Amino acid sequence: MLQRILMPTDGSPLSERALALTETLGKAQEAEVILARVIEPPIWYGFEPDGVTTGEVYQDLLDSVNESTQQDLDKLVTQLREAGLRARGELFHGNPTVVLLELEQRLLPDLVIMGTHGRSGIVRFALGSVADRLIREGIAPVLLVRSLSPAFSVADTALVPLDGSRLAEQALPIVKTLAGKPLRRVRLLRLIQSADEWSDASEYVESVAHELTASGLSVETAVHVDEPGAAIVSEAPRSHLVIISTHGRGGFDRLRYGSVADRVVHQSTIPTLLVRAQPVVAQEAPAPISVAAAMV
């Protein structure tokens, strides 16, 4: 179960677009939702063209910003509470990136949910470089909701791309965590580079499907000979979520996040849950497990 969900917001309609999925996942998991808002204090130069800006005037400005921001945050918290969730708001001052990274270390959330433009891959978001830093340096999976994402009231179907490696499989634990709450169906997409891999790939994906079925999920499998990013973007609209490991073999390890994850966030409008994979000792993929052996 997810115990705690962190949703940073900058007060914009885009960042609050993630609220619907936050509500859906929070309710299904019975998780506490923490809405975080960070105020970056305006620079005080001490003067204006017409004269000097006093410390008192500057403080009045800060007080006004704090009051209006707190009111906006309280409205969002009330909305979640009225939906039956445990929710609270946290208002901070400082550099948003630094504050949120420190907050993540303190709260240890199981999931971070954020709104994103996704115009230039995973580099530019509604919160600037904040989402980028949380993905690179944070400790929790990050669910990105695009500005063009459908306003889903449900999130019961997920597309899970795999490349046959242990690194890519690190997306599976959170799939199991969400099983039944709210996920009902999973579409496993095994990506290969040539038709010669078809037999082993099919056997492999069926073994993973058996594992997820044991968690109560309805699982559909597919094997595609295609460029990974294009295949995922093409298949994504049939699901409510894409759940993908951001570091893996066979096309998932080209960048820090992987060009595949970058392309999915950039081109797909479907919310994408990025799971940061940890390095494994053995870099090669494990031997395929036969379906028959898995059922024993």
C-alpha positions as CSV (number, residue, x, y, z in Angstrom):
1,M,0.0,0.0,0.0
2,L,1.1,3.6,-0.6
3,Q,1.2,5.3,2.7
4,R,2.0,8.8,1.6
5,I,1.6,10.7,-1.7
6,L,3.3,14.1,-2.2
7,M,1.8,16.5,-4.8
8,P,3.8,19.7,-5.3
9,T,1.8,22.6,-6.7
10,D,2.7,26.0,-7.9
11,G,-0.9,27.3,-7.9
12,S,-1.3,27.1,-11.7
13,P,-4.1,25.3,-13.4
14,L,-1.5,23.0,-15.0
15,S,0.0,21.9,-11.7
16,E,-3.4,21.3,-10.3
17,R,-4.4,19.2,-13.3
18,A,-2.7,16.4,-11.4
19,L,-5.2,16.7,-8.6
20,A,-7.8,14.3,-10.1
21,L,-5.3,11.4,-10.3
22,T,-4.0,12.3,-6.9
23,E,-7.5,11.9,-5.6
24,T,-8.1,8.7,-7.4
25,L,-4.9,7.0,-6.2
26,G,-5.0,8.4,-2.7
27,K,-8.6,7.2,-2.2
28,A,-7.8,3.7,-3.7
29,Q,-4.7,3.3,-1.6
30,E,-6.1,5.0,1.5
31,A,-3.0,7.1,1.5
32,E,-2.3,10.4,3.1
33,V,-1.9,13.2,0.5
34,I,0.4,16.1,1.2
35,L,0.1,19.1,-1.0
36,A,3.2,21.2,-1.0
37,R,3.5,24.8,-2.1
38,V,6.8,26.7,-2.1
39,I,7.0,30.5,-2.2
40,E,10.2,31.8,-3.7
41,P,10.6,35.2,-1.9
42,P,10.8,38.1,-4.4
43,I,14.2,39.8,-4.6
44,W,14.3,43.1,-2.6
45,Y,16.6,45.6,-4.2
46,G,15.7,48.2,-1.7
47,F,14.6,50.9,-4.2
48,E,12.3,51.6,-7.1
49,P,12.6,54.2,-9.9
50,D,10.3,56.5,-7.8
51,G,12.1,56.1,-4.6
52,V,13.1,53.7,-1.8
53,T,11.0,50.6,-1.0
54,T,11.0,50.2,2.7
55,G,11.3,47.0,4.6
56,E,7.8,47.6,5.9
57,V,6.4,47.7,2.3
58,Y,8.4,44.6,1.4
59,Q,7.0,42.8,4.4
60,D,3.5,43.8,3.5
61,L,4.0,42.3,0.1
62,L,5.3,39.0,1.6
63,D,2.3,38.9,4.0
64,S,-0.1,39.4,1.2
65,V,1.5,36.7,-1.0
66,N,1.5,34.3,2.0
67,E,-2.1,34.9,2.8
68,S,-3.4,34.4,-0.7
69,T,-1.2,31.3,-1.3
70,Q,-2.3,29.8,2.0
71,Q,-6.0,30.3,1.0
72,D,-5.4,28.6,-2.4
73,L,-3.7,25.7,-0.7
74,D,-6.5,25.4,1.9
75,K,-9.1,25.2,-0.9
76,L,-7.2,22.2,-2.5
77,V,-6.9,20.4,0.9
78,T,-10.6,21.0,1.5
79,Q,-11.4,19.5,-1.9
80,L,-9.5,16.4,-1.1
81,R,-10.9,16.0,2.4
82,E,-14.5,16.4,1.0
83,A,-13.7,13.5,-1.3
84,G,-12.9,11.4,1.7
85,L,-9.1,11.6,1.7
86,R,-6.7,12.3,4.5
87,A,-5.0,15.4,3.3
88,R,-2.9,18.3,4.5
89,G,-1.1,21.3,3.0
90,E,2.5,22.4,3.6
91,L,3.6,26.0,2.8
92,F,7.3,26.7,2.5
93,H,9.6,29.5,1.6
94,G,12.8,29.2,-0.4
95,N,14.1,27.6,-3.6
96,P,11.4,25.1,-4.8
97,T,13.9,22.5,-5.8
98,V,15.9,22.5,-2.6
99,V,12.8,22.6,-0.4
100,L,11.0,19.8,-2.2
101,L,14.0,17.5,-2.2
102,E,14.5,18.1,1.5
103,L,10.8,17.6,2.1
104,E,10.9,14.3,0.2
105,Q,13.8,13.1,2.4
106,R,11.8,14.1,5.5
107,L,8.4,12.7,4.5
108,L,9.6,9.7,2.6
109,P,6.6,9.6,0.2
110,D,5.8,6.5,-1.7
111,L,4.8,8.5,-4.8
112,V,5.2,12.1,-6.1
113,I,2.5,13.4,-8.5
114,M,3.2,16.5,-10.6
115,G,1.8,18.4,-13.6
116,T,4.1,18.9,-16.6
117,H,4.1,20.6,-20.0
118,G,6.3,18.0,-21.5
119,R,7.1,20.3,-24.4
120,S,10.8,19.3,-24.5
121,G,10.9,15.9,-23.1
122,I,11.5,15.6,-19.4
123,V,13.6,18.8,-19.0
124,R,10.9,21.6,-18.9
125,F,7.9,21.3,-16.7
126,A,5.3,23.5,-15.1
127,L,7.6,23.8,-12.1
128,G,10.7,24.5,-14.3
129,S,13.6,22.3,-13.4
130,V,12.0,21.1,-10.2
131,A,10.4,18.0,-11.7
132,D,13.6,17.2,-13.5
133,R,15.6,17.3,-10.2
134,L,13.0,15.3,-8.3
135,I,13.3,12.6,-11.0
136,R,17.1,12.6,-11.0
137,E,17.7,13.1,-7.3
138,G,14.6,12.2,-5.5
139,I,13.8,8.9,-3.8
140,A,10.2,8.2,-4.9
141,P,8.6,7.3,-8.2
142,V,7.2,10.3,-10.0
143,L,3.9,10.4,-11.8
144,L,3.8,13.1,-14.5
145,V,0.4,14.4,-15.7
146,R,0.6,16.3,-19.0
147,S,-1.3,19.5,-19.8
148,L,-3.1,17.6,-22.6
149,S,-3.7,14.5,-20.5
150,P,-7.3,13.4,-20.4
151,A,-9.1,14.2,-17.1
152,F,-9.5,10.6,-16.1
153,S,-11.9,9.9,-13.3
154,V,-10.6,6.3,-13.2
155,A,-7.1,4.8,-13.5
156,D,-7.7,1.1,-13.8
157,T,-5.6,0.2,-16.9
158,A,-1.8,0.5,-17.1
159,L,0.6,-0.1,-20.0
160,V,3.9,-1.6,-18.7
161,P,6.7,-1.7,-21.3
162,L,9.5,-4.3,-20.7
163,D,12.7,-5.0,-22.5
164,G,13.5,-8.3,-20.7
165,S,16.0,-6.9,-18.2
166,R,16.0,-6.9,-14.4
167,L,16.3,-3.1,-14.6
168,A,13.1,-2.7,-16.6
169,E,11.4,-5.1,-14.2
170,Q,11.9,-2.7,-11.4
171,A,8.6,-1.1,-12.5
172,L,6.7,-4.2,-11.5
173,P,6.6,-3.8,-7.7
174,I,4.6,-0.6,-7.9
175,V,2.3,-2.3,-10.4
176,K,1.7,-5.0,-7.8
177,T,1.1,-2.3,-5.1
178,L,-1.6,-0.7,-7.2
179,A,-3.2,-4.0,-8.1
180,G,-6.9,-3.7,-7.4
181,K,-6.3,-0.2,-5.9
182,P,-7.1,1.2,-8.5
183,L,-5.5,-1.0,-11.2
184,R,-7.6,-3.8,-12.6
185,R,-5.9,-4.4,-16.0
186,V,-2.3,-4.4,-17.1
187,R,-1.1,-4.5,-20.7
188,L,2.5,-5.9,-20.8
189,L,4.4,-4.7,-23.9
190,R,7.6,-6.7,-24.6
191,L,9.8,-4.8,-27.0
192,I,12.3,-6.7,-29.2
193,Q,14.7,-5.7,-32.0
194,S,14.1,-8.6,-34.4
195,A,11.6,-11.3,-35.1
196,D,14.3,-13.9,-34.1
197,E,13.6,-13.0,-30.5
198,W,9.9,-13.6,-30.7
199,S,9.7,-17.1,-29.1
200,D,11.9,-16.2,-26.1
201,A,10.2,-12.9,-25.7
202,S,6.7,-14.4,-25.8
203,E,7.7,-17.0,-23.2
204,Y,9.2,-14.3,-21.0
205,V,6.2,-11.9,-21.1
206,E,3.8,-14.8,-20.3
207,S,5.9,-15.6,-17.2
208,V,5.6,-12.0,-16.0
209,A,1.9,-12.0,-16.8
210,H,1.5,-15.1,-14.6
211,E,3.2,-13.3,-11.8
212,L,1.0,-10.3,-12.1
213,T,-2.2,-12.4,-12.4
214,A,-1.4,-13.8,-9.0
215,S,-1.7,-10.2,-7.7
216,G,-5.3,-10.2,-8.9
217,L,-4.7,-8.3,-12.2
218,S,-6.2,-9.0,-15.6
219,V,-3.2,-9.1,-17.9
220,E,-2.9,-8.8,-21.6
221,T,0.4,-9.4,-23.3
222,A,1.9,-8.2,-26.6
223,V,5.3,-8.5,-28.3
224,H,6.4,-5.8,-30.7
225,V,9.3,-5.6,-33.1
226,D,9.6,-1.8,-33.1
227,E,11.5,1.2,-31.9
228,P,10.6,1.3,-28.2
229,G,9.6,4.9,-27.9
230,A,7.3,4.8,-31.0
231,A,5.7,1.5,-29.8
232,I,4.9,2.8,-26.3
233,V,3.5,6.1,-27.6
234,S,1.3,4.3,-30.1
235,E,0.0,1.8,-27.5
236,A,-0.4,4.3,-24.6
237,P,-3.8,5.8,-25.5
238,R,-5.5,2.4,-24.7
239,S,-4.5,2.8,-21.1
240,H,-4.9,5.3,-18.2
241,L,-1.3,5.2,-17.1
242,V,2.1,4.2,-18.5
243,I,4.4,2.7,-15.9
244,I,8.0,2.6,-17.0
245,S,11.4,2.0,-15.5
246,T,13.7,4.9,-16.4
247,H,16.8,2.9,-16.8
248,G,17.2,-0.5,-18.5
249,R,18.8,-2.5,-21.2
250,G,18.0,-2.6,-24.9
251,G,17.1,1.0,-25.4
252,F,16.3,2.2,-21.9
253,D,19.8,3.2,-20.9
254,R,20.8,5.8,-23.5
255,L,20.4,8.8,-21.1
256,R,20.0,9.3,-17.4
257,Y,16.3,8.7,-17.8
258,G,16.6,6.9,-21.1
259,S,15.6,8.3,-24.5
260,V,12.5,6.0,-24.4
261,A,11.1,7.6,-21.2
262,D,12.0,11.0,-22.6
263,R,10.1,10.4,-25.8
264,V,7.0,8.9,-23.9
265,V,6.8,12.0,-21.7
266,H,7.4,14.3,-24.6
267,Q,4.9,12.8,-27.1
268,S,2.3,10.9,-25.2
269,T,-0.6,12.6,-23.5
270,I,-1.1,9.7,-21.1
271,P,0.1,10.2,-17.5
272,T,3.4,8.5,-17.1
273,L,4.7,6.9,-13.9
274,L,8.5,7.0,-13.9
275,V,10.2,4.4,-11.6
276,R,13.9,5.1,-11.1
277,A,15.6,1.7,-11.5
278,Q,18.6,0.9,-9.3
279,P,21.7,-0.8,-10.8
280,V,21.9,-4.6,-10.6
281,V,25.0,-6.7,-10.2
282,A,24.4,-8.7,-13.3
283,Q,23.9,-6.5,-16.3
284,E,22.7,-9.2,-18.6
285,A,19.1,-10.2,-18.6
286,P,18.1,-13.4,-16.7
287,A,17.3,-16.6,-18.5
288,P,13.7,-16.7,-19.6
289,I,11.3,-18.6,-17.3
290,S,9.0,-21.0,-18.9
291,V,5.3,-20.6,-18.3
292,A,5.1,-24.3,-17.3
293,A,7.9,-23.8,-14.7
294,A,6.2,-20.7,-13.3
295,M,3.0,-22.6,-12.7
296,V,4.6,-25.3,-10.7
